[in-house]
Amino acid sequence: MSSDLFVRSRGGDSFPLLEQILSSGKTFRFYLLDKHNELQDFTPDEELEYYRTSTKSVENDLFVAFKTNRRSLFKLKSEILELEAPKIHLPTIRTPYLSGYGSISKQFVNEVYKDLVQKGLLIESSKVTGIQTILLCRAAIQKELRLLEVQK
């Protein structure tokens, strides 16, 4: 009895030895070798430390994402933060896919966001619609940024 085995590699000849071993199999037919994502064996603390190496980049991305043309125009906080977390997500053995609020990449993006708010680079607001409060945010405009520079 033989079975078919499908394995595909995106990295070119990343797995030549594995291909060679599988090609010589007698009880199955080897077609392709496929490598999808490399998983890191990080502890939660190591993963967070990895994300912290890109703090400046995430700060810049968030500032640009929340930038508006008018002082009275705000963007949805949750929407912007949800878009940023997948950009930096590192697949690990523990969390190969980005999921849930327990994700360390989402926690890190929230940490950077709160730091930017505390520094005055992002301005928060909220809008009440019925029983729901929607959290909004915008980047500080040039005038506000100059005031921050003077205060330092």
C-alpha positions as CSV (number, residue, x, y, z in Angstrom):
1,M,0.0,0.0,0.0
2,S,1.4,3.4,-0.9
3,S,0.3,6.8,0.1
4,D,1.0,10.2,-1.5
5,L,2.9,12.8,0.6
6,F,2.8,16.5,-0.4
7,V,5.4,18.8,1.1
8,R,6.3,22.2,-0.5
9,S,9.3,24.5,0.1
10,R,9.1,28.3,-0.5
11,G,12.7,28.8,0.5
12,G,14.1,27.1,-2.6
13,D,16.6,24.4,-1.7
14,S,16.2,24.9,2.1
15,F,15.6,21.3,2.8
16,P,17.7,19.3,0.3
17,L,18.6,16.5,2.7
18,L,15.0,16.0,3.7
19,E,14.0,16.0,0.0
20,Q,16.7,13.4,-0.7
21,I,15.5,11.1,2.2
22,L,11.9,11.4,1.3
23,S,12.5,10.8,-2.4
24,S,14.0,7.4,-1.7
25,G,10.9,6.3,0.2
26,K,9.4,3.0,-0.9
27,T,5.9,3.1,0.8
28,F,4.9,6.5,-0.4
29,R,5.3,8.9,-3.3
30,F,7.1,12.2,-2.6
31,Y,5.9,15.2,-4.7
32,L,7.0,18.5,-3.1
33,L,8.5,20.0,0.1
34,D,6.7,23.0,1.5
35,K,7.9,25.2,4.3
36,H,5.4,27.8,5.5
37,N,6.6,29.6,8.6
38,E,9.6,29.3,10.8
39,L,8.5,29.1,14.4
40,Q,10.7,30.6,17.1
41,D,11.1,28.8,20.5
42,F,10.8,32.0,22.6
43,T,9.4,32.3,26.1
44,P,6.9,35.1,26.6
45,D,9.6,37.3,28.1
46,E,12.0,36.6,25.2
47,E,9.2,37.3,22.7
48,L,8.4,40.7,24.4
49,E,12.1,41.5,24.4
50,Y,12.3,40.8,20.7
51,Y,9.4,43.2,20.1
52,R,11.0,45.9,22.2
53,T,13.9,46.0,19.7
54,S,11.4,47.5,17.2
55,T,9.9,50.1,19.6
56,K,10.9,53.1,17.5
57,S,9.5,51.6,14.3
58,V,6.1,50.8,16.0
59,E,6.0,54.3,17.5
60,N,6.5,55.8,14.1
61,D,3.9,53.5,12.5
62,L,1.3,54.4,15.1
63,F,2.0,58.1,14.9
64,V,1.6,58.0,11.1
65,A,-1.5,55.8,11.3
66,F,-3.2,58.2,13.8
67,K,-2.2,61.4,11.8
68,T,-5.2,63.5,10.6
69,N,-5.6,66.7,8.7
70,R,-7.7,68.4,11.4
71,R,-7.5,68.8,15.1
72,S,-11.2,67.7,15.5
73,L,-10.8,64.5,13.4
74,F,-10.1,61.3,15.3
75,K,-9.6,57.7,14.2
76,L,-10.8,54.5,15.9
77,K,-8.2,53.3,18.4
78,S,-9.0,49.6,18.2
79,E,-8.9,49.6,14.4
80,I,-5.5,51.1,14.2
81,L,-4.0,48.9,16.9
82,E,-5.5,45.8,15.3
83,L,-3.8,46.6,12.1
84,E,-0.4,47.2,13.7
85,A,-0.1,43.9,15.8
86,P,0.0,41.5,12.8
87,K,2.8,43.6,11.2
88,I,5.2,42.8,14.0
89,H,3.8,39.3,15.0
90,L,6.6,36.7,15.3
91,P,5.3,33.1,15.0
92,T,6.4,31.1,18.0
93,I,5.8,27.5,19.0
94,R,3.4,28.8,21.6
95,T,1.6,31.2,19.3
96,P,2.1,30.3,15.6
97,Y,-0.8,32.5,14.6
98,L,-1.9,35.9,15.9
99,S,-5.0,35.4,18.0
100,G,-6.9,36.9,20.9
101,Y,-6.1,39.6,23.4
102,G,-3.5,37.5,25.1
103,S,-1.1,37.9,22.2
104,I,2.2,39.4,23.2
105,S,2.5,41.4,20.0
106,K,-0.9,43.0,20.8
107,Q,0.2,43.6,24.4
108,F,3.3,45.3,23.1
109,V,1.5,47.5,20.6
110,N,-0.8,48.6,23.4
111,E,2.2,49.3,25.6
112,V,3.7,51.5,22.9
113,Y,0.4,53.2,22.3
114,K,0.0,54.1,26.0
115,D,3.6,55.4,26.1
116,L,2.8,57.7,23.1
117,V,-0.3,59.0,24.8
118,Q,1.6,59.6,28.1
119,K,4.2,61.6,26.1
120,G,1.5,63.7,24.5
121,L,2.3,62.5,21.0
122,L,-1.2,60.9,20.7
123,I,-4.4,62.5,21.8
124,E,-7.2,60.3,23.1
125,S,-11.0,61.0,23.0
126,S,-14.2,59.0,23.2
127,K,-17.6,59.1,21.6
128,V,-20.7,57.7,23.4
129,T,-23.2,56.0,21.2
130,G,-26.1,54.6,23.2
131,I,-24.7,52.4,25.8
132,Q,-21.3,52.0,24.1
133,T,-18.2,54.2,24.4
134,I,-16.0,54.2,21.4
135,L,-12.3,55.1,22.0
136,L,-10.8,57.4,19.5
137,C,-7.3,58.9,19.0
138,R,-5.3,61.2,16.7
139,A,-1.7,62.2,16.5
140,A,-0.7,65.5,17.9
141,I,-0.6,68.3,15.4
142,Q,2.4,70.5,14.7
143,K,1.3,73.2,17.2
144,E,0.9,70.7,20.0
145,L,4.3,69.1,19.1
146,R,6.0,72.5,19.3
147,L,4.4,73.0,22.8
148,L,5.7,69.7,23.9
149,E,9.2,70.7,22.7
150,V,9.1,74.0,24.7
151,Q,8.0,72.2,27.8
152,K,11.0,69.8,27.8
